[in-house]
Amino acid sequence: MRGTYSKEIEADMVYLFSVMEEKHKRHYASVEAIKLGHGGIKYISNLFGMSQKALERGIKELKKEIASRSAQDGREADEKQS
């Protein structure tokens, strides 16, 4: 893992996490875990009090949505060029 956050930043992150809807919580936690690299899933799941399985599911969902959106953007660009 590249590092951890300061206690102040962690408190801000936990507050933000607490006011999100469930899907957004998984995606936000996923982005943070990915940023941290090795050990990030464990660190973030502990920070937010969520299961590692839920976080891993969030990572899969997020990657799928990004891939879908990228493919859609590519199709739209092709249509504009036609």
RAQUIQUI-V34270 format. One record per pair of residues at least 24 apart in sequence whose ideal C-beta (glycine too) atoms are under 10 Angstrom apart, sorted by the first residue. I is the first residue (numbers start at 1). J is the second residue. Records with the same first field share a line. If there is no record, write none. Layout:
# RAQUIQUI-V34270
I->J + J
This chain:
# RAQUIQUI-V34270
1->33 + 35 + 36 + 37 + 38 + 39 + 40 + 41 + 42 + 43 + 44
2->35 + 36 + 37 + 38 + 39 + 40
3->35 + 36 + 37 + 43
4->36 + 39 + 40 + 43 + 44 + 47
5->32 + 36 + 43 + 44 + 47
10->43 + 47 + 48
13->44 + 47 + 48
14->47 + 48 + 49
17->44 + 47 + 48 + 49 + 50
18->48 + 49
22->50 + 54 + 58
23->58 + 61 + 62 + 65
24->58
25->50 + 54 + 55 + 58
26->50 + 54 + 55 + 56 + 57 + 58 + 59 + 60 + 61 + 62
27->58 + 59 + 61 + 62 + 65 + 66
28->58 + 62
29->54 + 55 + 58 + 59 + 62
30->54 + 55 + 56 + 57 + 58 + 59 + 60 + 61 + 62 + 63
31->58 + 59 + 62
33->58 + 59
34->59 + 62 + 63
